[in-house]
Amino acid sequence: RGDGLPSEMRGFFGLVVVLCVRTHPIRRVNVGFDRWGRTSRLLFAQPRLERIPCRSSRAGRAGAPAARGRGIRSPEGSRRLTTSRLHKGILSSTRIDMLVNVTTDNLASMDKSNIIAAYKKLGDIIKGKKSAPDSLDQGSWWKVHNLALKAVESDFLNPFELSSMVANHKGLPNSTVILNALQLSAVRQSSRFLPKNIAHFYIGLIQLRAQPKPELLKIFDKKLRDSMVTCQPHVAASVLWALRKMNVEVSEDLIQMLGEKVAGDVNGTVRVKLLARSVWSFASFKFREGRAKPSDSIMEMPLGQSNNGKQANVLERLVNVMGERVRSDSDIEASDLAHAIWAFAKISYQDSEFTDTIKEKISDRISIFDGYDIANILWSLAKLQCEQPNSELLSLLEGCAIDFSSSFKPQGLSNCLWAFATLSHPPSTEFIEASKHYMQTQGKRFDAQSISNTLWACAKLEIKLSPQEIMSLEEGILKVYKEFVPQEISISLWAFAHLEQKPSSAVLGALEEQLSSKIPLMSAQGVANTLWAYATLELQPASEVKMQLLDQVKAKTEDFTSQAASNCLWSFGRLTWAESKDEVDTVINYTVRKLHYFSALEGSNVLWAMAKMKHRVSSKISNQLEVFLIQQLSSFSSQSLVTCLWSTSKMHGSFTPNLFDCIEDEILLREPNSFTAQSVSNALWAFAKIQHEPSEKFFDVIQDALIARLDTFKTQEIANSFWAFAKLMKNPKESVLIGLQMEAETKLKDFTSQGISNILWAFAKMGYVMVDRPFIDSIEIRASSIADTFTSQEIANTLWAYGQMRVQPSRRFLATLNTQGSQIIDQWKPEEISGMLCGLVKLHRQPDSTFTLKLQAQAARIADYFTMESKGVVVWALNQLGVEIDYRLREAFHDVIEDEIGSDNLDTTA
């Protein structure tokens, strides 16, 4: 067994013994290693039963004991089981039956280590780590399991053996029963436990992801405090780390004593790796009323802000001990370096001298780090913000990350991507391709945090993901969506929106299922990010999610940053949630109070949202917004400047002409090529909307910008520009007019009914009586194909424009408009009826008789909304068209008809 040898010799001694035994021709003895490097018998020794005669002369002598490992005979004397066979995995149900029958009755006579070894052996077979014959079934496992359970319940195993059982228990069936028995046995035998036994027991529980029983925690807490004098520093460090990993609450005195014990390691017996874990563990306990409770909020350096002076003092000593070890150890291992910088990142320890030292050591040893270390170092550098983008160290680490990309665990890859995104370091194409390949092949293995961090990093680094890569990550989401915490949900949705990738309905449904219960736990920033994501993706959340989001907006408005408030309002506008008046008013009132903290971009988003929701503001709020805009004008980008102009023109507020003059002056200071096509058309539209006539210089600048961006104009921007020129009664330059007309012809198939009617109305309003006929014919063909989408106002404007331009529409087009007008007869308003009839009079075209009757009936129903003048226009137009006035209209318009208004007395240009 190597007893009495120095610890560094035991492993070598055991190897020699094993090689000797394995090469012996009989191979009756079976030797292996335990986890501490010492040799030990792995499986069953002989109980005190009838000995089996052996072939060797020594074993065959009368009264001579059989050699260890030879075998045992069953009570029936029919079969025998050798440890060499059991060690090789040559197991059968019959042999297991025999073994259990024998040992259950003779438990006290057994070698206890063999129970542990058999338990582990059969566990490995059940878990697929060892091969077994077909005859070995679950029943065989249960028999050995029951034997082990009996040994535990009868306190047959000592503390060391109990700890070994816990360590070998992972993944075995019926884990709860035997795990409870192990903990209860430990409670009963607590007086026999040494600190190192407690450490091993706790570490076993961590591997099982199991929580210790309260009575076990309590009794081990007292035992550790009582035996702290004899506790070794490395054992104290292991216990401290285990308590934090298990996330359990213990006494304040215990954590303080463990920390002091580790900090007092003057001989350097504790590895730097374990010191790093101790720093993190100690810093993440919060002391209150004699108890130490784990917290995600870690005590950071500098330590002066701590409420507990003793804790801060011990943490500072731990940091100094570890820092000194890192500086002085010239042969420090790679894993220790990675853990040291990780621990300092965890507590936000900023020491330029130390970080320079550790970065130099990392650079010198870059070739010996494994993938786990590389990911940890990158994460730590990003957390400490102690490295510049494109630095030599980051390039070296990136090269290593590429080498290890195929062997990374999901968390390792996500940490690398997160670090590059946080440091604004653009990764190489090779790293991006390797990462994308990993996502595509391993995405379904990612946990919740890895998925959210990876999506966030790709969004920040502007890494476009293919549908296959998104699909793979979505498979991962569907597997672990129940594990998502609120922050991870909001980050994932934000990233999907930033990447312009709509999540599948299954993924969205899974995330919303979690959102409905976790939104109250979200931070104010998380709520704003979630709203922004829905708005950007143009997705309406489920009704329950929407209700929860609105409740949280109202509850957490005071916690909003300026960006969160502006994003929230922008989202309300994009999602058309103007009906949520209470929530909108709450955020707007907060915004106005904090307006001096808002940036120009955030202010323009707020104005855009208020305009989009048609929010009526008081004169007081209008004045505050106007002061903010005038003060910030020079800070606005060209696009934001025009957004503010467009928004103020849409809002029902009392803005003064001085504001629009100031905006006009600021636009004139900008370069024409700084305006987008949308900005140009919106600026024209806004001034036309408020009937603010800008200067000739403004028109020259805006038209130059229009020509420069003409090829990027969309159909709505073309139509809006025509409409604005007509509304302002300004004829554009010939080059602008021809350019807009040519762009309209090339994009006619994309025009909507509103765009077509606006262009025709603009041509008529600007007095282009004779417009290029082929262009009008092209417009008519497009209008005919979408005639069923025309509104009553668009039909009226179109026919009025044809009349003003004296351009005859085809009979087919006129028939389609009549049909559409009949189908939406309830939508017609007084000004639309009179305008359309005037256009038909000028064209000398009589409408369809069915449409005419319906139109007269509609006019009669809404007669109270007609002015006397518009009534006269309708009667005059019907007379001019030779249409007999219906009795219902005659009765409704009797006051006008009796006056027999003639055409010479009417203004038909309205």
Residue pairs with C-beta under 8 A, 6 or more apart in sequence:
1 38
1 39
1 40
2 9
2 10
2 13
2 14
2 17
2 38
2 39
3 38
5 13
7 37
10 36
10 37
10 38
10 39
11 33
11 37
11 38
13 39
14 31
14 32
14 33
14 37
14 38
14 39
17 31
17 39
18 31
18 32
18 33
18 39
21 27
21 29
21 30
21 31
26 56
27 84
28 67
28 68
28 69
28 70
28 82
28 84
29 41
29 67
29 68
29 69
29 83
29 84
30 41
30 42
30 43
30 69
30 83
30 84
30 87
31 39
31 40
31 41
31 42
32 39
32 40
32 41
32 42
32 87
33 39
33 40
34 40
34 164
35 164
35 167
40 113
41 68
41 69
41 83
41 111
41 113
41 114
41 117
42 83
42 87
42 114
42 117
42 121
43 83
43 86
43 87
43 114
43 117
43 118
43 121
44 72
44 81
44 83
44 86
44 99
44 103
44 110
44 111
44 114
44 117
44 118
45 68
45 69
45 83
45 110
45 111
45 114
46 66
46 68
46 70
46 71
46 72
47 72
47 102
47 103
47 106
47 109
47 110
48 106
48 109
49 72
49 73
49 102
49 106
50 73
50 77
51 65
51 66
52 66
52 70
52 71
52 72
52 73
52 80
53 59
53 60
54 60
54 66
54 67
54 70
56 67
58 64
58 67
59 65
59 66
59 67
59 70
68 83
69 82
69 83
69 84
70 82
71 80
71 81
71 82
71 83
72 80
72 81
72 99
72 102
73 79
73 80
74 80
74 98
74 101
74 102
75 101
75 102
79 94
79 95
79 98
81 95
81 98
81 99
85 91
85 95
86 95
86 118
86 121
87 121
89 121
89 125
89 130
89 131
89 132
90 133
91 122
91 125
91 132
91 133
91 136
91 140
92 133
92 135
92 136
93 135
93 136
93 137
93 139
93 140
94 135
96 136
96 140
96 143
96 144
97 140
97 143
99 118
99 143
99 144
100 143
100 144
100 146
100 147
103 110
103 147
104 146
104 147
104 150
107 147
107 150
107 151
107 154
107 156
108 156
112 151
112 156
112 157
112 158
112 161
113 161
115 147
115 148
115 151
115 156
115 157
115 161
116 148
116 157
116 161
116 164
116 165
116 168
118 144
118 147
118 148
119 144
119 145
119 148
119 165
119 168
120 168
121 130
122 140
122 141
122 144
122 145
123 141
123 168
123 169
123 171
123 172
124 130
125 131
125 132
125 136
125 141
126 138
126 141
126 172
126 173
127 171
127 172
138 173
141 172
141 173
142 173
145 172
145 173
145 174
145 178
148 165
148 178
149 177
149 178
149 181
150 156
151 157
152 162
152 165
152 178
152 181
152 182
152 185
153 181
153 184
153 185
155 185
155 188
155 189
157 165
157 185
158 189
158 192
159 186
159 189
159 192
159 193
159 194
159 197
159 201
160 197
160 200
162 182
162 185
162 186
162 189
162 197
162 201
163 197
163 200
163 201
163 204
164 200
165 178
165 182
165 204
166 179
166 182
166 200
166 201
166 204
166 205
166 208
167 200
167 203
167 204
167 207
169 175
169 178
169 179
169 182
169 204
169 208
170 207
170 208
172 178
175 208
175 210
179 208
179 210
180 213
183 212
183 213
183 216
184 213
186 193
186 201
186 216
186 220
187 213
187 215
187 216
187 219
190 219
190 220
190 223
191 223
193 201
193 220
193 223
194 227
195 223
195 224
195 227
195 228
195 230
195 231
195 232
195 235
195 236
195 239
196 232
196 235
198 220
198 223
198 224
198 239
199 235
199 238
199 239
199 242
201 220
202 212
202 220
202 238
202 239
202 242
202 243
202 246
203 238
203 242
205 211
205 212
205 242
205 246
206 242
206 245
206 246
211 246
211 248
212 220
212 246
212 248
217 248
217 250
221 250
221 251
221 254
224 231
224 239
224 254
224 257
224 258
225 251
225 253
225 254
225 257
228 236
228 257
228 258
228 261
231 261
232 269
233 261
233 262
233 264
233 265
233 269
233 270
234 265
234 269
234 270
234 271
234 274
236 257
236 258
236 261
236 262
237 258
237 262
237 270
237 274
237 275
237 277
237 278
238 274
239 258
240 255
240 258
240 259
240 262
240 277
240 278
240 281
240 282
241 274
241 277
241 278
241 281
243 250
243 255
243 258
243 281
243 294
244 280
244 281
244 284
244 285
244 294
245 281
247 294
248 294
249 291
249 292
249 293
249 294
250 291
250 292
251 290
251 291
251 292
252 287
252 288
252 290
252 291
252 292
253 290
254 292
255 282
255 285
255 287
255 292
256 287
256 292
256 310
256 311
256 314
258 282
259 278
259 282
259 311
259 314
259 315
259 318
260 314
260 317
262 270
262 275
262 278
262 282
262 318
262 321
263 314
263 317
263 318
263 321
265 275
265 321
268 325
270 278
271 336
272 322
272 325
272 326
272 329
272 332
272 333
272 336
272 337
272 339
272 340
273 333
273 335
273 336
273 339
275 318
275 321
275 322
275 325
275 340
275 343
276 322
276 336
276 339
276 340
276 342
276 343
277 339
277 343
278 318
279 315
279 318
279 319
279 322
279 343
279 344
279 346
279 347
280 298
280 342
280 343
280 346
280 347
282 311
282 314
282 315
282 318
283 298
283 299
283 300
283 315
283 346
283 347
284 294
284 295
284 296
284 297
284 298
284 299
284 346
285 292
285 293
285 294
285 295
285 311
286 292
286 293
286 294
286 295
286 297
287 307
287 308
287 311
298 346
298 347
299 306
299 311
299 312
299 315
299 347
300 347
300 348
300 349
301 316
301 319
301 347
301 348
301 349
301 350
303 312
303 313
303 315
303 316
304 312
306 312
306 315
315 347
319 344
319 347
319 349
322 340
322 343
323 351
323 354
325 332
326 332
326 336
326 337
326 340
326 354
326 357
326 358
326 361
327 354
327 357
329 336
332 361
334 365
334 368
334 369
334 370
334 373
335 370
335 373
337 358
337 361
337 362
337 365
337 373
337 377
338 369
338 372
338 373
338 374
338 376
338 377
338 380
339 376
340 358
341 355
341 358
341 362
341 376
341 377
341 380
341 381
341 384
342 376
342 377
342 379
342 380
343 349
344 351
344 354
344 355
344 380
344 384
345 379
345 380
345 381
345 383
345 384
346 383
348 383
348 384
349 384
350 384
350 386
352 386
355 384
355 386
359 381
359 386
359 387
359 393
362 369
362 377
362 393
363 392
363 393
363 396
366 396
366 397
366 400
369 377
369 400
370 404
371 400
371 401
371 404
371 407
371 408
371 409
371 412
372 409
372 412
374 397
374 400
374 401
374 404
374 412
374 416
375 401
375 408
375 411
375 412
375 413
375 415
375 416
376 415
377 397
378 394
378 397
378 401
378 415
378 416
378 419
378 420
379 415
379 416
379 418
379 419
381 387
381 393
381 394
381 397
381 419
381 423
382 418
382 419
382 420
382 422
382 423
383 422
385 422
385 423
387 393
387 394
387 423
388 423
389 423
389 424
389 425
389 426
390 425
390 426
394 420
394 423
394 425
398 420
398 425
398 427
398 428
398 431
401 408
401 416
401 431
402 428
402 430
402 431
402 434
404 412
405 413
405 431
405 434
405 435
405 437
405 438
406 434
406 438
408 416
408 438
410 442
410 445
410 446
410 447
410 450
411 447
411 449
411 450
413 435
413 438
413 439
413 450
413 454
414 446
414 449
414 450
414 451
414 453
414 454
414 457
415 453
416 435
417 427
417 435
417 453
417 454
417 457
417 458
417 461
418 453
418 454
418 456
418 457
419 425
420 426
420 427
420 457
420 461
421 456
421 457
421 460
421 461
422 460
426 461
427 435
427 461
432 463
435 463
436 463
436 465
436 466
436 469
439 454
439 465
439 469
439 472
439 473
440 466
440 468
440 469
440 472
441 472
442 472
443 451
443 469
443 471
443 472
443 473
443 474
443 475
443 476
444 472
444 475
444 476
444 479
445 476
446 454
446 473
446 476
446 480
447 476
447 480
447 483
448 480
448 481
448 483
448 484
448 485
448 488
449 488
451 473
451 476
451 477
451 480
451 488
451 492
452 484
452 487
452 488
452 489
452 491
452 492
452 495
453 491
454 473
455 473
455 491
455 492
455 495
455 496
455 499
456 491
456 492
456 494
456 495
457 463
458 465
458 495
458 499
459 494
459 495
459 498
459 499
460 498
464 499
465 473
465 499
465 501
470 501
471 504
474 503
474 504
474 506
474 507
477 492
477 503
477 507
477 510
477 511
478 506
478 507
478 510
481 507
481 510
481 511
481 513
481 514
482 514
484 492
484 511
484 514
484 518
485 518
485 521
486 518
486 519
486 521
486 522
486 523
486 526
487 522
487 523
487 526
489 511
489 514
489 515
489 518
489 526
489 530
490 522
490 525
490 526
490 527
490 529
490 530
490 533
491 529
492 511
493 503
493 511
493 529
493 530
493 533
493 534
493 537
494 529
494 530
494 532
494 533
496 502
496 503
496 533
496 537
497 532
497 533
497 534
497 536
497 537
498 536
502 537
502 539
503 511
508 539
512 541
512 542
512 545
515 530
515 541
515 545
515 548
516 542
516 544
516 545
516 548
519 527
519 530
519 545
519 548
519 549
519 552
520 548
520 551
520 552
522 530
522 552
523 556
523 559
524 552
524 556
524 557
524 559
524 560
524 561
524 564
525 561
525 564
527 549
527 552
527 553
527 556
527 564
527 568
528 560
528 563
528 564
528 565
528 567
528 568
528 571
529 564
529 567
530 549
531 549
531 553
531 567
531 568
531 571
531 572
531 575
532 567
532 568
532 570
532 571
534 540
534 541
534 571
534 575
535 570
535 571
535 574
535 575
536 574
538 574
540 546
540 575
541 549
550 577
550 580
550 583
553 568
553 583
553 586
553 587
554 582
554 583
554 586
557 565
557 586
557 587
557 590
558 590
560 568
560 587
560 590
562 594
562 597
562 598
562 599
562 602
563 599
563 602
565 587
565 590
565 591
565 594
565 598
565 602
565 606
566 591
566 598
566 601
566 602
566 603
566 605
566 606
566 609
567 605
568 587
569 584
569 587
569 588
569 591
569 605
569 606
569 609
569 610
570 605
570 606
570 608
570 609
571 577
571 609
572 578
572 580
572 583
572 584
572 587
572 609
572 613
573 608
573 609
573 610
573 611
573 612
573 613
574 609
574 612
576 612
576 613
577 583
577 584
577 613
578 584
578 613
578 614
578 615
584 613
584 615
588 606
588 610
588 615
588 617
588 621
591 598
591 606
592 621
592 624
592 625
595 603
595 624
595 625
595 628
596 628
598 606
598 628
599 635
600 632
600 635
600 636
600 637
600 640
601 636
601 637
601 640
603 628
603 629
603 632
603 644
604 636
604 640
604 641
604 643
604 644
604 647
607 625
607 629
607 643
607 644
607 647
607 648
607 651
608 643
608 646
608 647
610 617
610 647
610 651
611 646
611 647
611 648
611 649
611 650
611 651
612 650
614 650
614 651
614 652
615 651
615 652
616 652
616 653
617 625
617 651
617 652
617 653
619 653
619 654
621 653
622 651
622 653
622 654
622 655
625 648
625 653
625 655
626 655
626 656
626 659
629 644
629 648
629 659
629 662
629 663
630 659
630 662
633 641
633 662
633 663
633 666
634 666
636 644
636 666
637 674
638 667
638 670
638 671
638 674
638 675
638 676
638 679
639 675
639 676
639 678
639 679
641 663
641 666
641 667
641 670
642 667
642 675
642 679
642 682
642 683
642 686
643 682
644 663
645 660
645 663
645 667
645 682
645 683
645 686
645 687
646 682
646 683
646 685
646 686
648 655
648 659
648 660
648 686
648 690
649 685
649 686
649 687
649 689
649 690
650 686
650 689
657 692
660 687
660 690
660 692
664 687
664 694
664 695
664 698
667 683
667 698
667 701
667 702
668 697
668 698
668 701
672 701
672 704
672 705
672 708
673 705
673 708
673 709
675 683
675 702
675 705
675 709
676 709
676 712
677 706
677 709
677 710
677 712
677 713
677 714
677 717
678 714
678 717
679 705
680 702
680 705
680 706
680 709
680 717
680 721
681 713
681 716
681 717
681 718
681 720
681 721
681 724
682 720
683 702
684 702
684 720
684 721
684 724
684 725
684 728
685 720
685 721
685 723
685 724
687 693
687 694
687 724
687 728
688 723
688 724
688 727
688 728
689 727
691 727
693 728
694 702
699 730
703 732
703 733
703 736
706 713
706 721
706 736
706 739
706 740
707 735
707 736
707 739
710 739
710 740
710 743
711 743
713 721
713 740
713 743
714 747
714 750
715 744
715 747
715 750
715 751
715 752
715 755
716 752
716 755
718 740
718 743
718 744
718 747
718 755
718 759
719 751
719 754
719 755
719 756
719 758
719 759
720 758
721 740
722 740
722 758
722 759
722 762
722 763
723 758
723 759
723 761
723 762
725 731
725 732
725 762
725 766
726 761
726 762
726 763
726 765
726 766
727 765
729 766
731 737
731 766
732 740
741 772
741 775
744 751
744 759
744 775
745 775
745 778
748 778
748 779
748 781
748 782
749 782
751 759
751 779
751 782
752 786
752 789
753 783
753 786
753 787
753 789
753 790
753 791
753 794
754 791
754 794
756 779
756 782
756 783
756 794
756 798
757 790
757 793
757 794
757 795
757 797
757 798
757 801
758 797
759 779
760 779
760 797
760 798
760 801
760 802
760 805
761 797
761 798
761 800
761 801
763 771
763 801
763 805
764 800
764 801
764 802
764 803
764 804
764 805
765 804
768 805
769 804
769 805
769 806
770 805
770 806
771 805
771 807
773 807
776 805
776 807
780 809
780 810
780 813
783 790
783 798
783 813
784 812
784 813
784 816
787 813
787 816
787 817
787 819
787 820
788 820
788 823
790 798
790 817
790 820
791 824
791 827
792 821
792 824
792 827
792 828
792 829
792 832
793 829
793 832
795 817
795 820
795 821
795 832
795 836
796 831
796 832
796 833
796 835
796 836
796 839
797 835
798 817
799 809
799 817
799 835
799 836
799 839
799 840
799 843
800 835
800 836
800 838
800 839
801 839
802 808
802 809
802 839
802 843
803 838
803 839
803 840
803 841
803 842
803 843
804 839
804 842
806 842
806 843
808 843
808 845
809 817
809 843
809 845
814 845
814 847
815 848
818 847
818 848
818 850
818 851
819 848
819 851
821 828
821 836
821 851
821 855
822 848
822 850
822 851
822 854
825 854
825 855
825 857
825 858
826 858
828 855
828 858
828 859
828 862
829 862
829 865
830 859
830 862
830 865
830 866
830 867
830 870
831 870
831 910
833 855
833 858
833 859
833 874
834 870
834 873
834 874
834 877
834 910
835 910
837 873
837 874
837 877
837 878
837 881
838 873
838 877
838 908
838 910
840 846
840 847
840 877
840 881
841 877
841 880
841 881
841 908
842 908
846 852
846 881
846 882
846 883
847 855
847 881
847 883
852 878
852 883
853 886
856 878
856 885
856 886
856 888
856 889
857 886
857 888
857 889
859 866
859 874
859 889
859 892
859 893
860 886
860 888
860 889
860 891
860 892
860 893
863 871
863 892
863 893
866 874
866 893
868 895
868 896
869 906
869 907
871 893
871 895
871 896
872 896
872 899
872 901
872 905
872 906
873 906
873 908
873 910
874 889
874 893
875 885
875 893
875 896
875 897
875 901
876 901
876 902
876 903
876 906
876 908
877 908
878 885
879 885
880 903
885 893
885 897
890 897
